[in-house]
Amino acid sequence: MPSDTPSDTPDASVPAQDDSASPATPSTQAAPGRQPDTGAQVRTGSTISGLDDLIGRLSNLLADHQILEVEKLVQDSDADSDMDPGGKKNARLSPPQSQLYRGVIANRENKPQESIQLLEPLVAQMQSPAIAQEEKLLRRTLAEDYLRAGDFKKAAQAYEEYESRLGASLSADEQDEIELPLKLLPLITSYPSMTVEPGDAFSLPYDRDALGLTDVPVFVDAQSHDWMLDPTAPFNLICRSTAREVGLKFSDQSAIVHTITGRPMTVHATLIPRFTVGTVTYRNMAAFVFDDADYAFPRSGYQVRGVLGYPAVSALGSLTVTANAKVEVQPGAKGEHLTTGARFFLDGDRVLVGLGKPGDERMFVLDAAGQQTYLSSRYYAEHEAEFEHQKMQLLSVPGSQNKPPSSAYIADSVKLLVGDASVTFHNVQVLSQPLGSAAVDDTYGTLGMDALDELKSYTFDYRTMRFAAKSQ
């Protein structure tokens, strides 16, 4: 939860409880403290033990956010014959089951339209009553797809149905994850879809604000302002004073949300007729208006004026943030595409990247709107010998302020492979024990702005879903 100190780790529009971590490990065991899922599947008839094992493995891998492993298993299942050379029947996903998982993979790969085409027909095919885990996976994924595609009406309906049907089975973290779309989307169901007019490649200067995060210059209906860059935020945000200065109209209805800053905020909706970043023009951009005092840090002297979230950032195409305070953008289909580096994925409100040798990647969180880098107990378990003679320290992880500090070590240097490039980070905190929080424990770590600032440059390409990095 953001508080009024420079050391806080605000998450521009991601739940404060959501420590910005998420996914993976090469084993197929459920994460510490988590009960294995019962199997996310579209039931079409009787199953055999081998199929149940395959479904269970896929379910556990998804729970661990191991998207690369899920992709491989689904591909292998689709390619396998019914019988192995010894005449034994192979476990294969049925066509609807394969369709479900391929839709989930498309969602993680930022292909919402492809995911919608795969998943929409399955809603009507589900048995009633459906198995909670399979219905949760299907409905949550489809709701995210509608939101990313800019279909606010369908997204609002999908989140409402998801909550009404499955709300009683959702954990507190899962309830927090859907609070913003569930409460905010009804305010904009009548808004038109945003359109984007890409221009030529360009570069922008950026500033590090008082919180250590990235602010970029934007034009709100031709008036210049600096907005925080947060690729993980599901919505764009604007403060009330800026919205009034520009002359924007607010919605009559409002919503009270808690997961932007960890404190209650009353939020209205607005439609920005024209919004410009460099040579890219957005028309009919939806944004949510917050009171200035609700997102201010007086001790740091910083006021959040606006947040450029996923809807706007992904539409920029490719962004390279350099150490010389420039953001280089390749917008539109004609811009240069990144084909090297590591694959990254969208998993809910997290950006995940597979780092390491091809075929043996580990999943990390990329948190471009968080200050703190730390590696999880999963990383520690694979490198325990490196810390044998070190003195243990205590670490407070963002989002876990209500828990006692955790035991940790300091790694003088950590080398990670980003595609073919080796990058090194220094003085990295490494947790030695699980926190009991899936958001932290299920990944190999979170790379925040303190780590990204050590790089000469780093690039997100939302068209090829590739992340690249260069060391100084």
C-alpha positions in Angstrom: 0.0 0.0 0.0 1.5 3.4 -1.0 2.2 5.6 2.0 3.6 9.1 2.1 7.3 8.3 2.1 9.8 8.3 -0.8 10.6 4.6 -0.1 7.0 3.5 -0.9 6.3 1.4 -3.9 3.2 2.8 -5.5 1.5 0.8 -8.2 -0.2 3.3 -10.4 -3.4 1.3 -10.8 -2.7 -2.2 -9.7 -3.9 -3.5 -6.4 -1.5 -2.4 -3.6 -1.8 -5.9 -2.1 -0.5 -7.3 -5.4 3.2 -7.5 -4.8 3.8 -7.3 -8.4 4.9 -10.8 -8.7 3.4 -13.8 -10.3 4.5 -17.0 -12.0 6.7 -20.0 -12.4 9.1 -22.8 -11.7 10.2 -25.8 -13.7 8.5 -28.3 -11.4 4.9 -29.2 -11.7 4.2 -29.0 -8.0 1.7 -26.4 -6.7 3.3 -23.3 -5.2 4.0 -23.3 -1.4 0.8 -22.7 0.5 -1.4 -23.3 -2.5 -3.7 -26.3 -2.9 -3.4 -27.9 -6.4 -6.3 -27.0 -8.7 -8.8 -29.7 -9.4 -8.4 -29.3 -13.2 -9.5 -26.5 -15.5 -11.3 -28.3 -18.3 -14.4 -28.3 -20.5 -16.1 -31.6 -19.6 -17.4 -33.5 -22.6 -17.7 -37.0 -21.3 -15.8 -39.6 -19.3 -12.1 -39.1 -18.7 -9.2 -41.6 -18.2 -6.6 -41.4 -15.5 -3.9 -40.2 -17.9 -6.1 -37.3 -19.1 -6.9 -36.3 -15.6 -3.1 -36.2 -14.9 -2.6 -34.1 -18.0 -5.4 -31.7 -17.0 -4.0 -31.5 -13.4 -0.5 -30.7 -14.7 -1.8 -28.0 -17.0 -3.9 -26.6 -14.1 -0.9 -26.5 -11.8 1.3 -24.9 -14.5 -1.2 -22.2 -15.1 -1.5 -21.6 -11.3 2.3 -21.2 -11.4 2.0 -18.9 -14.5 4.3 -21.2 -16.5 3.0 -20.2 -19.8 5.8 -21.6 -21.9 5.3 -25.0 -20.3 1.5 -24.9 -20.9 2.1 -23.9 -24.5 4.4 -26.9 -25.0 2.1 -29.4 -23.4 -0.9 -28.2 -25.4 1.2 -28.4 -28.7 2.4 -31.9 -27.8 -1.1 -33.1 -27.0 -2.5 -31.7 -30.3 0.4 -33.4 -32.2 0.4 -36.8 -30.5 -1.3 -39.8 -32.1 -4.0 -41.7 -30.1 -1.7 -44.7 -29.7 2.0 -44.9 -28.7 4.3 -47.4 -30.5 3.5 -50.0 -27.9 -0.3 -49.8 -28.6 -1.0 -47.9 -25.3 -3.6 -45.1 -25.6 -2.1 -41.7 -25.1 -3.7 -39.0 -23.0 -4.8 -36.2 -25.3 -6.9 -33.1 -24.7 -10.3 -33.2 -26.4 -10.9 -30.5 -29.0 -12.9 -28.3 -26.5 -10.2 -28.7 -23.9 -7.4 -27.9 -26.4 -9.5 -24.9 -27.5 -9.8 -23.7 -23.9 -6.0 -23.8 -23.3 -5.2 -22.3 -26.7 -7.5 -19.4 -25.8 -5.8 -18.9 -22.5 -2.4 -18.9 -24.2 -3.6 -16.3 -26.8 -4.8 -14.2 -23.9 -1.4 -14.3 -22.3 0.3 -13.5 -25.6 -1.8 -10.3 -25.9 -4.0 -11.6 -28.7 -7.4 -10.8 -27.3 -9.4 -11.2 -30.5 -7.9 -14.6 -31.2 -8.6 -15.6 -27.6 -12.2 -14.3 -27.8 -12.8 -16.4 -31.0 -11.6 -19.5 -29.2 -13.3 -19.0 -25.9 -16.7 -17.5 -26.7 -18.2 -20.7 -28.1 -17.1 -22.7 -25.0 -19.3 -20.7 -22.6 -22.4 -22.2 -24.0 -20.8 -25.7 -24.1 -20.0 -25.8 -20.4 -22.0 -28.3 -18.3 -24.3 -26.8 -15.7 -23.3 -26.7 -13.0 -19.8 -26.2 -14.3 -16.7 -27.2 -12.3 -15.6 -24.0 -10.5 -11.9 -24.1 -11.6 -12.7 -24.6 -15.3 -15.4 -21.9 -15.2 -13.2 -19.5 -13.3 -10.4 -19.9 -15.9 -12.7 -19.5 -18.9 -14.8 -16.6 -17.6 -11.9 -14.6 -16.1 -9.8 -15.0 -19.3 -12.7 -13.9 -21.6 -13.5 -10.9 -19.4 -9.8 -9.8 -19.7 -10.0 -10.3 -23.5 -13.0 -8.0 -23.9 -11.3 -5.3 -21.7 -8.1 -5.4 -23.7 -10.0 -5.3 -26.9 -11.8 -2.2 -25.8 -15.3 -3.7 -25.8 -16.4 -2.1 -22.5 -20.0 -3.3 -22.6 -19.1 -6.9 -23.0 -16.3 -6.6 -20.5 -18.6 -5.2 -17.9 -21.1 -7.9 -18.4 -18.4 -10.6 -18.3 -16.9 -9.4 -15.1 -20.4 -9.1 -13.5 -21.3 -12.7 -14.5 -17.9 -13.9 -13.3 -18.4 -12.3 -9.9 -22.0 -13.3 -9.5 -21.4 -16.9 -10.4 -18.0 -17.5 -8.7 -17.7 -14.7 -6.2 -18.2 -17.0 -3.2 -15.3 -19.2 -4.4 -12.8 -16.3 -5.0 -10.0 -15.7 -2.6 -9.4 -12.2 -1.2 -6.6 -11.7 -3.7 -8.8 -12.7 -6.6 -11.5 -10.3 -5.3 -9.0 -7.5 -5.3 -7.8 -8.3 -8.8 -11.3 -7.8 -10.3 -12.3 -4.8 -8.1 -11.3 -2.1 -10.7 -12.9 -3.7 -13.8 -16.0 -4.8 -11.8 -16.6 -1.3 -10.4 -15.2 1.0 -13.1 -16.4 -0.6 -16.3 -20.1 0.1 -15.7 -19.2 3.8 -15.8 -18.0 3.6 -19.4 -20.2 1.0 -21.1 -21.7 3.7 -23.3 -18.3 5.1 -24.4 -17.1 4.5 -27.9 -14.0 2.4 -28.5 -10.7 4.3 -28.6 -9.0 4.7 -31.9 -5.3 5.2 -32.5 -3.6 7.1 -35.3 0.1 6.1 -35.3 2.7 8.4 -36.8 6.4 8.1 -37.5 9.0 6.8 -35.0 9.9 9.3 -32.3 11.6 9.8 -29.0 10.5 11.5 -25.9 12.4 12.8 -22.8 11.4 11.3 -19.5 11.8 12.3 -15.9 12.2 10.2 -12.8 9.6 11.6 -10.4 10.0 11.9 -6.7 9.0 8.2 -6.3 11.6 7.0 -8.7 9.1 6.2 -11.4 8.9 7.2 -15.1 7.0 10.4 -16.1 6.6 11.2 -19.8 5.2 14.3 -21.6 1.7 13.9 -23.0 -0.9 16.3 -24.5 -4.4 16.1 -23.1 -6.6 17.8 -25.7 -3.6 19.9 -26.8 -2.5 20.9 -23.3 0.9 19.6 -22.1 1.2 17.5 -18.9 3.5 14.8 -17.5 1.9 11.4 -16.8 3.3 8.4 -15.0 4.1 5.5 -17.3 2.6 2.2 -16.0 2.2 -0.6 -18.6 0.5 -2.9 -16.0 -2.3 -0.5 -15.1 -5.6 -1.8 -16.6 -7.0 1.8 -17.1 -5.8 5.3 -17.7 -6.2 7.7 -14.8 -6.3 11.5 -14.6 -6.5 13.8 -11.5 -9.5 16.1 -11.0 -7.6 19.4 -11.3 -6.1 18.5 -14.6 -9.4 17.2 -16.0 -11.1 20.4 -15.0 -8.3 22.5 -16.5 -8.7 20.7 -19.8 -12.5 21.1 -19.7 -13.4 17.4 -19.5 -16.9 16.3 -18.5 -17.2 13.8 -15.6 -19.7 11.0 -15.3 -22.6 11.5 -13.0 -22.1 8.1 -11.5 -19.0 7.2 -9.5 -17.4 4.2 -7.8 -15.4 3.8 -4.6 -12.3 1.7 -5.1 -9.6 0.6 -2.7 -6.9 -1.2 -4.8 -5.3 1.8 -6.5 -3.6 3.2 -3.5 -4.8 0.9 -0.7 -7.2 3.6 0.6 -10.8 4.3 -0.5 -11.0 6.6 -3.6 -14.1 8.0 -5.2 -13.6 7.8 -9.0 -15.6 9.2 -11.9 -15.2 8.5 -15.6 -14.3 10.9 -18.4 -13.8 10.7 -22.2 -10.8 12.5 -23.6 -11.6 13.5 -27.2 -7.9 13.8 -28.2 -4.8 12.6 -26.5 -1.3 12.7 -28.0 2.0 11.0 -27.2 4.7 12.0 -29.6 3.3 11.3 -33.1 0.6 9.0 -31.8 -2.9 10.4 -31.5 -5.6 8.7 -29.5 -9.3 9.6 -30.0 -12.0 8.9 -27.5 -9.7 7.8 -24.7 -11.5 6.6 -21.6 -9.9 7.6 -18.3 -10.9 7.6 -14.7 -10.8 10.8 -12.6 -9.5 10.7 -9.0 -9.3 13.5 -6.4 -5.9 15.1 -6.3 -5.4 14.4 -2.6 -6.1 10.7 -3.1 -3.0 10.2 -5.2 -0.5 12.7 -3.7 2.7 12.3 -1.7 3.2 15.6 0.2 6.4 14.5 2.0 7.9 13.8 -1.4 6.3 16.9 -3.0 4.8 14.7 -5.7 1.3 14.8 -7.2 0.2 12.1 -9.7 -1.3 14.1 -12.6 -2.2 11.1 -14.7 -1.3 7.5 -15.3 -0.7 6.1 -18.8 -1.9 2.5 -18.5 -2.0 -0.6 -20.6 -4.7 0.7 -23.1 -2.4 3.6 -24.2 1.0 2.1 -23.7 0.4 -1.1 -25.7 -1.0 1.0 -28.6 2.4 2.7 -28.9 3.8 -0.5 -30.3 7.4 -0.7 -29.2 9.0 1.4 -26.4 12.7 1.5 -25.6 13.7 3.3 -22.4 17.3 4.4 -22.5 19.8 5.4 -19.7 20.1 8.9 -21.3 16.5 9.8 -20.3 14.9 9.1 -23.6 11.9 6.9 -24.6 12.2 5.7 -28.2 8.9 4.6 -29.8 8.3 2.6 -32.9 4.5 3.0 -33.4 2.1 1.2 -35.7 2.6 -1.8 -38.0 5.3 0.0 -40.1 7.6 0.6 -37.2 10.6 -1.6 -36.6 9.6 -4.8 -34.9 11.7 -6.4 -32.1 12.4 -10.1 -32.9 15.2 -10.8 -30.4 15.2 -10.9 -26.7 12.9 -12.9 -24.4 9.1 -13.5 -24.7 6.9 -11.7 -22.3 3.3 -12.2 -21.4 0.4 -10.5 -19.8 -1.0 -12.4 -16.9 -3.8 -10.4 -15.3 -2.3 -7.1 -14.3 1.3 -8.5 -14.4 3.9 -8.4 -17.1 5.9 -11.7 -17.0 9.1 -12.6 -18.9 10.9 -15.9 -19.4 14.6 -15.4 -18.6 17.3 -18.0 -19.1 18.4 -20.5 -21.7 15.8 -21.4 -24.4 13.7 -24.3 -23.1 14.8 -23.8 -19.5 13.4 -20.3 -18.8 12.4 -19.0 -15.4 9.5 -16.6 -15.1 10.1 -13.2 -13.6 7.8 -10.2 -13.1 8.7 -6.9 -14.9 7.4 -4.1 -12.7 8.0 -0.8 -14.5 5.8 1.0 -11.9 7.5 -0.4 -8.8 10.7 0.7 -7.1 11.9 -2.5 -5.5 13.6 -5.5 -6.9 13.8 -8.8 -5.1 14.2 -12.5 -6.0 12.0 -15.1 -4.5 12.6 -18.2 -2.4 12.4 -20.2 -5.7 15.5 -18.4 -6.9 17.2 -18.9 -3.6 16.5 -22.7 -3.6 18.4 -23.0 -6.9 21.3 -20.8 -5.7 21.4 -21.6 -2.0 25.2 -22.5 -2.0 26.0 -18.9 -3.1 24.7 -17.5 0.2 26.2 -20.1 2.5 28.5 -17.8 4.3 26.5 -14.6 4.1 24.7 -12.9 7.0 20.9 -13.0 6.8 19.0 -9.7 6.7 15.3 -8.7 7.0 13.3 -7.5 4.0 9.8 -5.9 3.9 8.2 -6.7 0.5 5.8 -4.3 -1.1 2.2 -5.2 -0.4 3.2 -7.2 2.7 3.4 -4.3 5.2 1.0 -6.1 7.5 3.4 -9.0 7.8 6.7 -9.2 9.7 9.9 -8.6 7.7 11.2 -11.7 5.9 14.6 -13.3 6.0 16.7 -12.4 3.0 20.2 -12.2 1.7 21.9 -9.7 -0.6 23.4 -10.9 -3.9 26.3 -8.8 -4.9 25.5 -9.5 -8.6 22.9 -11.5 -10.4 23.3 -12.5 -14.1 20.2 -13.2 -16.1 19.8 -14.2 -19.8 17.4 -12.0 -21.7 17.2 -14.0 -24.9 20.9 -14.1 -26.1 22.0 -11.1 -24.0 23.4 -11.4 -20.5 22.6 -8.7 -18.1 23.8 -8.1 -14.6 22.0 -6.6 -11.6 23.7 -5.6 -8.4 22.9 -5.7 -4.7 19.7 -7.7 -5.2 17.7 -8.8 -2.2 16.9 -12.6 -2.2 14.1 -14.0 0.0 15.1 -17.3 1.6 11.6 -18.4 2.6 8.2 -18.3 0.9 6.0 -15.5 2.1 2.8 -17.4 1.7 1.7 -15.0 -1.0 1.2 -16.3 -4.5 2.0 -12.9 -6.0 5.6 -13.3 -4.6 6.2 -17.0 -4.2 5.1 -18.1 -7.6 7.8 -16.3 -9.5 11.6 -16.3 -9.5 11.5 -12.6 -8.6 10.4 -9.1 -9.4 12.5 -6.7 -11.4 11.5 -3.2 -10.5 12.8 0.2 -11.5 16.0 0.0 -9.4 17.1 -3.0 -11.5 15.8 -1.6 -14.8 17.7 1.7 -14.2 21.0 -0.3 -14.2 20.5 -1.1 -17.8 21.7 0.8 -20.8 18.3 0.3 -22.3 15.3 -2.0 -22.3 12.5 -2.5 -24.8 8.9 -3.7 -24.7 7.4 -4.6 -28.1 3.7 -5.3 -27.7 3.4 -6.4 -31.3 5.9 -9.3 -31.1 5.6 -9.6 -27.3 9.3 -9.5 -26.9 11.5 -7.9 -24.2 15.1 -7.0 -24.8 17.7 -5.5 -22.5 21.3 -4.2 -22.7 23.7 -3.8 -19.9 25.7 -0.6 -19.3 
